[in-house]
C-alpha cells in the first residue's frame, strides 16, 4: 500500500523521526526527512538507505524556506502523500527561570513550525486531491509535570490547531485528512531515554497510514483512535439506541 508513496517526516535526524523514516523506507515509500542538522540526517540516511531516503536541511519555523523546500520536493517526486509533523523541542526548565525569548522560540518551533508545514504542504495535497497529515501530540497539557511549561502549552495548542485546520478543510471536496497522533512516552533524548522503543511507535505510525479511515480529523493514540470517555447518561443512551461507539 505504501510503495512509491511520498512521505515527509520532520525532525528525521533522531528519535521517533529517524525510526519513522526507517520504517517507511522498509515499506518502499519515498521518504524525505527534514531537519536543522544535516549531519544527523546523513546518519539517518546511512541506516535507511539512499535509495528510499533523501533529506533537506530546513528550519520549520522559517516558512519561506519551508515553502521552497516543499515546492522542490513536489518538483522532484510529483506529489506529497503523507506528512508527519514530528519536530519539536522540550526545554526542561522552570517557567520562572526561562527567558521570554526562549519561551517564544520554543513555541515558534513547536506550534508555528507545525502550522508552517501544514500551510506549505496542504496546497499540494489539495491539488493532488489526496493527503494525510499527522501532527505529533501529547497529553502533556492535561497533566503537566515540573519544568515543562512551554512544551505542555505547545502540545495543548497542537490539539486546537489540528482541529481548526480540519474545520477549514471541510469545504474542500478532496480526500485530505489531518489528525493528531499521540505515539506514547518514548525512549528518546526528550524523555531521558525512558519509555517505548521508538521503532515500536514507528510501526504504529505506519499502521495508521494503512488504516481505512473516512474521518477528516481524529486523535490517534499509539495505533488506534482515541475517543473521549462517555458520561453515564451517554452510555445508557447508547445502549438504548444501539450506538456502535
N, C-alpha and C positions, 0 to 999 in steps of 0.2 A: 504493500500500500504506500510506502514512503520512498520507493525507488525513484530517483531523479526529482523528488520534491526539493524545493529550496527553503532551507531553514536558517534563520538568523538568530544567533544567540549572543546577547550582550554579557559582558563580564566573563568571556570564554577562556580567559587566561589561567583560571584556577578554580578550585572548589566545585560547586554544582555546575557552573558554566562549562568547565572542562569535561566533567562527567557527561553532561548532556551532549556535548559536541562528539565525544567518543561513541556514545550510544546511538546517535542519529547517523553517524558515519557507518556504523555496523549495519544499519538498515538501508544503506546505499542511498541515503539522501545527500544532496549537495549542501554542505554546512558552511556557513560563513560566520566566523567569530569576530566580534568587535570587542575592543578593549583599549585602555590607555597605554598599556605596556606591550610593545611589540615583542619584547624578549619572552614574556610569558606566553603570548600567543604562538610564538615559534615553538615553544616547548609542547603546547597542546597539539600543534601540527605534527610534531615528531611522533606523538603517540597515536593520533587519529589517522594519520596518513595524508600525504599531499594530494592524492587523487580525489578525495572526497571533502577535504577541509582546506579552506582558504581563509584569509583574515584581512582585516583593515584596522589600522590604528585609528581609533576615533574616541572622542570625548562626548558622551551622550548629553552632557549639559550644554554643548555647543550646537545649536540647531542648524546653523548654516553648514557647518562641517558635516553634520549627520545627514542632512538632506542630500548633499553632493555624494556622500558615500552610498546612500540608498539608490540614488539615480544610477550610480556606477554599477551597482550590483544588478539592477534590472537590465541595464545595457548589456551586461555580460551574460546573465543567466535567463533573461527574458521575463522573469516574474519573481515574486516573493510569496511563498505559500504559508509559512509559519514564522512567527516572531516570539521569542522568549525574552521578555524584559527581566533579566536576571541581575544586572549590575546594580550594586548598592554598597554603601559604606555604613559601618556601625562604630561610631566613635564611643568608646566606653569611658564616659566622663560624666561627672556630676553636673547637672544643669547649671548650678551656680558658679562652677569653675570654667565652663565652656564660654568662649568669647562669642559675641553676637555674630561676628563674621564667620566663625567656624560653624555655628549653628545654621546660618543661612546657606553656606556652601554645601553642607550635608543635605539639606532639603533640596537644593538645586540638583544634586546628583540623584537622590532617591525618588524625588517626585517629578521635578521638571524634566529630568533625564528620561523617565518613563513616558511622560507626555510628549516629549520631543520625538522619541522613537515611534510612538503611535501616529503622531502627526505626519512624520516623514514617510511612513510605510502605508498608511491607510489609502491614500490616493491610488497607489499602485495596485493594492488588493481590490479596491472598488472597480478600477478599470478592468482588472482581470476577472472580476465577479467571483472571486474566491479568496478567502484568507482566514487565518486563525491567529489571534494574539493571546498570549498567556502572560499576564503581569504577576510577578512573584510577590506573594503576600505573606502575612504572618498574623498570629493572634497577639502580637506584642502590644498592640494598642488596647486590648481588652484587660490585660493584667500586666502592666509594665513592671519591670524589675529595676533595681537601682542602676544609675549611670546609663540609662537608655532613653532619655527624654526625646532626643531628636530622631532616633531610629523608630521608637514607638509612634511618635507623631507622624512620621513619614508613612508608616505602614497603615495607619488609620486613613491617611489621605489617599493611599492607593485603593482602599475599599471604595471610597466615594468617586475617585477619578474613573475607575474601571466601569462602575455602574453608569456614570454620567456619559461617558463616551458611547456605551451601549445604547443608551436612550437616543443619542444623536445619530445613531446608525439605523434607527427603526424605519425611517422614511426611504432608506436605500433598498431597492429591490435586488439585493445581491447576497450571495452566500458568504457573508463576512461576519465573524463572531469575535467577541473579546471577553476573556474570562480572567478571573483571579485564581491563581494556583498557589496553595499553601503546601509546600513539599515536606514540612516537618522540621524538627530540630536536627540539624545536620552536623556531621563530624568534619568541620572545616575550621579555618583560622578564625572566622567570625564568631564561632561558638566555643573557641578554645579547644577544639578537637574533641568534642564530646557529642554523642548522638548517632544518628543514622548514617551509614555509609552513603556518600553522595551517588555512588553507582546504583544503589538501590532506588533512590529517589529519581535518578535519571531514567531508570526503566519505567517508573510510573509516568514520567513526562512523555515518554514515547507512547505508552499505552493510551494516554489521554488523546493524542493526535489521531489514534486509530478508532476512537470511540464514535459510535453512531449517535451523534448528538444534534438535535434540532434547535436547542435553545440558543438565543443570541448572547446570553450572559449567564454565567454560573460561577459559583465558588467551588473549586475543587480542593479537597484535602487529600493528600497522598495520591491515591489512584481512583478516587470516587467523588461524586458530587456531594458537597456538604449542604444539608438542608437545616434551616433553623428549627430548634426544638418547638414542638407544639404545646399549647396550653391544654389543660384537661378538657375544657369546653370544645376546643378544636378536635381533639382525639375522639370525643364522644360523637360529635357531628360527623366526623369522617367515617366512623363505624356505621352510623345510621344511613349515610348517603353512599356508602361503599366506595369512598375515595381510595385511589391506589396508593397515594402517599400521605 
